[in-house]
Amino acid sequence: MARDDSYPIHKEAEALIRAAGLHRRERHAALRVTGGDRLDYLHRMLTQSVNGLAVGQATYACLLNPKGRILGDLLLWNADDHLRLETTREALPIVRPVLERYVIMDDVVFEDVQPDERAWVLAGPDALGVIVEAGLGTPVEGGFCETEVEGATVLLLRNTRRGLPCFELRAPEAAAAALEARLLDSGDVRLAGPRAWAWACAQYGIPLFGRELGDEIFFNEAGLEEAITWGKGCFPGQEPVVMAKHRGHPPRLLVAIDLENETRVERGAEVSIDQVSVGTVTAWAPTLAHRPARALAYVRHKEAVEGRRVQVVGAGSGTVHPLTAGAAS
């Protein structure tokens, strides 16, 4: 296959899939949540069970509006005397006012995390070996630990995303350069930019806020089983979400489409069957690490079945694969 001027980005994305890639989370945003009612309050507000979250564990969750649409996807870390609530810079201005609005008698306070904090994700099958060689500790899956670099505290979370091994790292700016250098000197690690990370996420079916997730997306459409505890009590948007699961189905579902043509597909491209539109593309990734070119798309529920043949405008035909949930960040 001929490579274009994005060849370095191909190498970055393949590192994330085949070996180990280090991606700087430039759009990272976080809040520190304190107060004696913080676990109970967030348990009542979010899709995920929070009350039972052990100290040193993290979980993935969503905040929904009353209609079951996604206001933001969140990563919660239970750090004993507080919770870290993480999302993106785009979602934070939506999420924070909603969470603060319903604090009435609850002992809950939302505060900004220090503005100089830096965030990374180290991903790929060799990521664990890199973490061990760098001497940063080895947390269990879904757990995090603290370590020290240049006299500063670094947080390390082990968090596989839909089959893609991932480690989340957080550090103050004063330790950022030293931490990054230590990781890049440990094994065969390549820095991976935003485009490479987006490609890797598309290959693994990892939905991103602003791409597959947003306030126009119904929770059940995104297939975020890893972000919900179905048996928990009430939360905003619960009724339509539970009804759609147990009494019917959403009108469309997020799927992966393996493409036979390597041609780049633009977001919003039409997916069709027999010249009838059945969905739209949200993301595209080229052939990477022997995986075929892939598109993510929202398609009609009845067409979101394994092996369904579809046409994608600009890329010819492809095969549908429903996305399965795994541990998420």
VENQUI-V931841 format. One record per residue. N is the residue number from 1. RES is the residue in one letter. PHI is phi in degrees with one decimal (* if undefined). NEAR is the number of other ideal C-beta (glycine too) atoms within 8 Angstrom. D_LAST is the distance of its C-alpha to the last C-alpha in Angstrom with 1 decimal. Layout:
# VENQUI-V931841
n->{N N}
res->{RES RES}
phi->{PHI PHI}
near->{NEAR NEAR}
d_last->{D_LAST D_LAST}
This chain:
# VENQUI-V931841
n->{1 2 3 4 5 6 7 8 9 10 11 12 13 14 15 16 17 18 19 20 21 22 23 24 25 26 27 28 29 30 31 32 33 34 35 36 37 38 39 40 41 42 43 44 45 46 47 48 49 50 51 52 53 54 55 56 57 58 59 60 61 62 63 64 65 66 67 68 69 70 71 72 73 74 75 76 77 78 79 80 81 82 83 84 85 86 87 88 89 90 91 92 93 94 95 96 97 98 99 100 101 102 103 104 105 106 107 108 109 110 111 112 113 114 115 116 117 118 119 120 121 122 123 124 125 126 127 128 129 130 131 132 133 134 135 136 137 138 139 140 141 142 143 144 145 146 147 148 149 150 151 152 153 154 155 156 157 158 159 160 161 162 163 164 165 166 167 168 169 170 171 172 173 174 175 176 177 178 179 180 181 182 183 184 185 186 187 188 189 190 191 192 193 194 195 196 197 198 199 200 201 202 203 204 205 206 207 208 209 210 211 212 213 214 215 216 217 218 219 220 221 222 223 224 225 226 227 228 229 230 231 232 233 234 235 236 237 238 239 240 241 242 243 244 245 246 247 248 249 250 251 252 253 254 255 256 257 258 259 260 261 262 263 264 265 266 267 268 269 270 271 272 273 274 275 276 277 278 279 280 281 282 283 284 285 286 287 288 289 290 291 292 293 294 295 296 297 298 299 300 301 302 303 304 305 306 307 308 309 310 311 312 313 314 315 316 317 318 319 320 321 322 323 324 325 326 327 328 329}
res->{M A R D D S Y P I H K E A E A L I R A A G L H R R E R H A A L R V T G G D R L D Y L H R M L T Q S V N G L A V G Q A T Y A C L L N P K G R I L G D L L L W N A D D H L R L E T T R E A L P I V R P V L E R Y V I M D D V V F E D V Q P D E R A W V L A G P D A L G V I V E A G L G T P V E G G F C E T E V E G A T V L L L R N T R R G L P C F E L R A P E A A A A A L E A R L L D S G D V R L A G P R A W A W A C A Q Y G I P L F G R E L G D E I F F N E A G L E E A I T W G K G C F P G Q E P V V M A K H R G H P P R L L V A I D L E N E T R V E R G A E V S I D Q V S V G T V T A W A P T L A H R P A R A L A Y V R H K E A V E G R R V Q V V G A G S G T V H P L T A G A A S}
phi->{* -70.9 -99.6 -100.5 -73.9 -93.3 -52.7 -57.4 -68.8 -56.8 -65.6 -63.4 -66.1 -66.9 -61.9 -64.1 -96.6 -99.0 -135.8 -153.7 -129.6 -111.4 -112.8 -80.0 -84.8 -70.4 -99.4 -66.9 -143.1 -147.6 -125.1 -101.0 -111.4 -122.6 109.0 -66.2 -102.7 -59.8 -67.4 -64.1 -64.7 -68.2 -59.3 -79.7 -99.5 -110.5 -71.1 -96.1 -71.3 -111.9 -55.8 -93.0 -73.1 -74.5 -60.5 87.8 -113.8 -128.9 -147.3 -99.6 -153.8 -130.5 -106.8 -114.2 -89.3 -59.0 -90.2 85.7 -85.4 -87.8 -83.9 -177.2 -104.0 -130.8 -118.1 -108.0 -113.9 -93.1 -106.0 71.9 -91.7 -161.5 -111.0 -97.0 -114.7 -116.3 -153.4 -108.6 -62.2 -73.3 -84.7 -56.7 -65.1 -89.2 -71.9 -60.3 -60.7 -66.4 -65.7 -75.5 -61.4 -95.9 -80.1 -114.9 -99.7 -74.6 -88.2 -142.9 -131.8 -106.4 -129.9 -68.3 -74.9 -47.6 -66.4 -90.4 -67.1 -117.6 -135.0 -139.9 -126.2 -103.1 -130.5 127.1 -63.1 -96.0 -61.8 -60.6 -60.7 -65.1 -61.8 -64.9 -63.8 -77.7 69.9 -100.2 103.5 -136.8 -65.1 -72.7 -57.6 82.2 -114.2 -136.0 -139.5 -108.8 -138.3 -125.1 -135.4 53.5 75.2 -112.3 -80.2 -116.3 -98.4 -132.4 -117.7 -96.3 -152.7 -69.2 -111.6 46.4 94.1 -95.0 -61.0 -137.2 -127.5 -94.8 -126.2 -132.2 -154.6 -69.5 -58.4 -60.8 -105.5 -61.6 -63.8 -66.6 -65.3 -62.5 -63.7 -62.5 -68.0 -70.8 -89.8 -106.4 81.6 -92.8 -114.3 -123.3 -65.8 -126.5 -79.5 -59.1 -68.1 -64.2 -63.8 -62.5 -64.0 -61.0 -63.9 -63.3 -63.3 -95.5 70.3 -88.1 -75.9 -119.0 -66.5 88.3 -120.2 -96.2 -118.8 171.5 -74.7 -98.6 -102.3 -75.0 -49.2 -66.1 -67.7 -80.3 65.2 -88.7 -58.9 -73.1 -106.3 -139.4 -109.7 -67.2 -89.8 -77.7 -72.2 -65.3 -152.8 -54.8 87.5 -62.5 -59.2 -65.4 -66.7 -69.2 -62.6 -64.5 -75.5 -98.8 -122.0 179.3 -162.0 -71.2 -67.7 -148.0 -138.6 -80.3 -133.4 -104.1 -124.4 -80.2 -99.6 -89.3 -114.2 -82.7 -58.7 -59.4 -111.7 -84.4 -57.0 93.8 -61.1 -79.0 -107.8 -139.8 -132.6 52.9 66.6 -108.5 -65.6 -126.2 172.1 -138.3 -80.4 -106.1 -158.9 -140.9 -139.2 -75.1 -60.4 -139.0 49.1 69.3 -90.6 -67.5 -55.1 -139.2 -120.9 -100.8 -154.7 -93.2 -127.2 -53.7 -53.9 -69.6 -96.5 -86.1 -124.1 -56.8 87.2 -61.5 -90.5 -135.6 -110.5 -118.4 -56.7 91.6 -132.9 72.1 -93.3 -160.6 -119.1 -80.3 -133.1 -57.8 -83.9 -106.6 -81.3 -142.5 -59.3 -133.6 -98.5}
near->{4 3 6 5 3 8 8 6 11 12 9 14 18 11 16 16 13 8 12 17 18 14 15 8 8 5 7 11 10 12 13 12 14 10 10 4 9 13 11 10 12 16 12 9 10 13 14 13 9 13 7 5 11 6 6 10 11 14 11 14 15 15 14 16 9 6 8 14 12 15 12 13 13 13 14 17 12 12 9 6 4 9 13 13 13 11 13 11 7 9 14 12 7 11 13 10 8 10 12 8 6 7 8 4 2 9 7 12 7 10 8 6 9 6 5 7 12 11 11 13 13 16 15 14 7 11 13 10 9 14 14 9 8 10 7 11 8 6 11 5 8 9 11 13 9 8 10 8 12 8 5 10 8 14 12 15 13 14 14 11 14 13 6 13 9 13 14 14 15 9 14 11 8 7 13 10 6 9 14 10 8 12 14 9 6 10 9 7 15 11 10 14 9 7 9 16 14 12 13 18 13 14 12 11 12 11 14 10 13 8 10 11 11 7 8 4 11 13 15 11 12 12 12 14 6 9 11 12 7 6 3 8 5 4 11 8 14 10 7 10 15 9 9 13 8 5 5 4 6 9 6 11 11 14 14 11 16 10 15 8 8 7 7 7 12 8 8 6 13 10 16 12 10 4 5 6 6 10 14 9 17 11 13 14 13 9 8 13 6 4 8 7 12 13 19 16 13 11 14 9 10 5 12 12 8 6 6 10 8 16 10 18 9 8 15 9 10 14 10 16 9 11 11 7 9 9 10 12 10}
d_last->{33.2 34.3 31.8 32.0 31.4 27.6 28.1 26.4 23.3 23.6 23.8 20.7 18.7 20.5 19.5 15.8 16.8 19.9 19.6 17.4 16.5 15.6 14.3 15.0 12.7 15.9 14.6 12.4 13.7 13.5 15.8 17.3 18.2 21.3 24.1 25.0 23.7 20.1 18.5 21.0 20.8 17.1 17.5 20.2 18.4 15.0 14.3 12.7 14.9 14.7 18.2 17.6 14.6 16.2 16.7 14.5 11.7 8.3 7.1 5.6 8.8 11.2 14.5 17.3 20.9 23.8 23.9 20.4 19.3 15.8 16.4 12.8 9.2 7.9 5.9 8.9 10.3 13.8 16.1 19.3 21.3 18.6 15.1 12.9 11.6 9.6 9.9 12.1 15.8 16.8 15.1 16.1 19.8 19.2 16.9 18.9 22.3 21.4 19.9 22.9 25.4 25.3 25.6 29.3 30.4 27.0 26.7 23.5 23.2 20.7 21.2 20.1 18.5 20.9 21.3 21.6 18.1 16.6 13.1 12.3 10.1 12.3 11.9 14.5 16.6 18.4 15.5 16.3 19.9 19.4 17.7 20.6 23.2 22.1 22.6 19.4 18.9 17.1 14.6 14.1 11.1 8.8 11.2 12.0 15.5 17.8 20.0 22.7 23.4 26.6 27.0 23.7 20.8 17.6 14.3 12.5 9.3 9.2 6.1 7.4 6.5 9.6 11.8 10.9 10.8 8.6 9.4 8.4 11.9 13.6 17.4 20.4 22.3 25.1 23.2 21.2 23.9 24.5 21.0 20.6 24.0 23.3 20.3 22.4 25.3 23.5 24.0 23.8 21.0 21.1 19.8 18.0 18.5 16.8 18.8 17.9 14.1 14.8 17.0 14.6 12.0 15.1 16.3 13.3 13.1 9.7 10.7 10.8 12.2 15.9 16.1 15.1 14.1 16.6 19.3 21.3 18.9 19.4 16.4 18.0 18.6 15.0 14.6 11.4 12.6 9.3 9.2 12.8 15.4 18.5 21.0 20.2 22.5 22.9 20.5 21.3 21.4 21.4 24.9 24.5 21.1 22.7 25.9 24.4 22.9 26.0 28.8 28.0 25.3 23.9 26.1 23.7 20.5 18.1 19.2 19.4 23.0 24.3 27.0 30.4 31.0 29.4 30.3 27.7 26.7 26.2 23.7 25.8 27.9 29.4 28.7 32.0 33.9 37.7 37.5 35.9 32.6 29.8 26.8 25.3 23.1 19.9 19.2 21.0 20.6 23.7 24.6 22.4 23.0 25.3 23.0 24.9 24.2 21.8 21.3 18.8 20.9 21.5 24.6 26.8 25.8 28.9 28.2 24.6 25.9 25.6 28.2 29.3 31.1 30.6 31.8 29.7 31.8 32.2 30.8 33.0 31.9 28.7 27.3 24.7 21.9 20.0 16.2 14.9 11.7 9.8 7.1 3.7 0.0}
